[in-house]
Amino acid sequence: MKEQDKNKINRRHFLKMMGVGAAAGTTLLYGCHSDKKQSSKSSAQLPVPTDKMTYRINPSTGDRVSLLGYGCMRWPTMPSPDGKGEIIDQEQVNRLVDYAIAHGVNFFDTSPVYVQGLSEKATGIALKRHPRNKYFISTKLSNFQNYSRENSIAMYQQSFKDLQTDYIDYYLLHAVGGGGISALKERYFDNGLLDFLLNERKAGRIRNLGFSFHGEVEVYDYLLASDIKWDFVLIQLNYVDWKHASGFNVNADYLYGELVKKGIRALVMEPLLGGRLTKLSDSLVARLKERRPEASVASWAFRFSGSPENVLSVLSGMTYMEHLQDNIRTYSPLEPLTDEEKDFLEETAQILLKYPTIPCTDCKYCMPCPYGIDIPTIFMHYNKCVNEGNVPKSQQDPIYREARTAFLVGYDRTVPRLRQASHCIGCEICKPHCPQSIEIPQELHRIDAFVEQLKQNTL
């Protein structure tokens, strides 16, 4: 492509930037490609195998676990009957769970805090319709707000009720690392809670005990050096974070390597980095498609996360049937990456990191904002426009007028006015909950200032 052509926005591209609609509660944003559009037509037409899923063995219990795990933090939602919020679309959840089990997926991961506290109950309803020996349940002790022993045990016991089970296959200390070792001890050690969970494992109500990690490496090393027998650990692993983790996160090659040394199996979260590894610029999509025209963009990331032999299961929060089907194809069976393909993805990661995006993974741990701000959607809209080169920089830019209009209209359509960055007062309630250590108020104020500048520059 000629250099002058790269800087032009024709009418077709401008309309693509503007978008035509977004499903409520999702990150399908105006001015951006959707994951569905980046799945190749040929891969979407391929059959979905029912008997070729790749499985890994957990040596602690002998569990035969599907390499594709269902992350239950993004269940489909619909407007509540009173019109004041959203509820989980249980019919769709049941349909997704039924399809996943029929095609070999047997690992389902949830938490008391996912989907505004509704995930465990919805997951339990869907799974209860199947024989208990057909699936593994994973959930977490998400005692972020109240560290007391009484509150934490009550949360633990509620999980059994919501999931409608008398044992939990994989139980995690949720998101350790933030706040350092002092916070870890306050949450789990000083209150005797870890001793309680170890006794629950002895009693068989917990089959495997582990933790999920975000944050300071000293906490990770401390837990692995302890005399506690960890059955597994959940880490963030993808082809960007392998060597280029952002904020206070730790490179995945180190996290994974330490688990290999200890003989501990890894569960993987964020294989798509919150969807960022499917919402790539046109040039990066073309780069991947040139190598494997029939494969989806997402399949590259899933092959990377699933290739390490010590990985037990790769969790994906699949809202849409199309995504579930594509991921099943990728792991039925897994085609491990070659060394040359790993080098290719490292080069891709380095190119991606040149784009000044905000490292938001849309986990929604920062939500709800007490002032109603839709933090993840604001960041995802901004990132999409940056990745596609559609953030106007200078009034001297020949495409400034078109890019400015597209950004502002897309912003208003994606994020309701009352939920935009302008309403941030800097209370910082959100900051401690961000696994990526994003300076959330600072970034919101920066985006708001940028939006105001665009509004004033009417040309």
Summary of the structure (lengths in Angstrom):
residues: 459
radius of gyration: 22.0
end to end distance: 29.5
largest distance: 70.7
contacts: 1501
relative contact order: 0.13
helix: 45%
strand: 13%
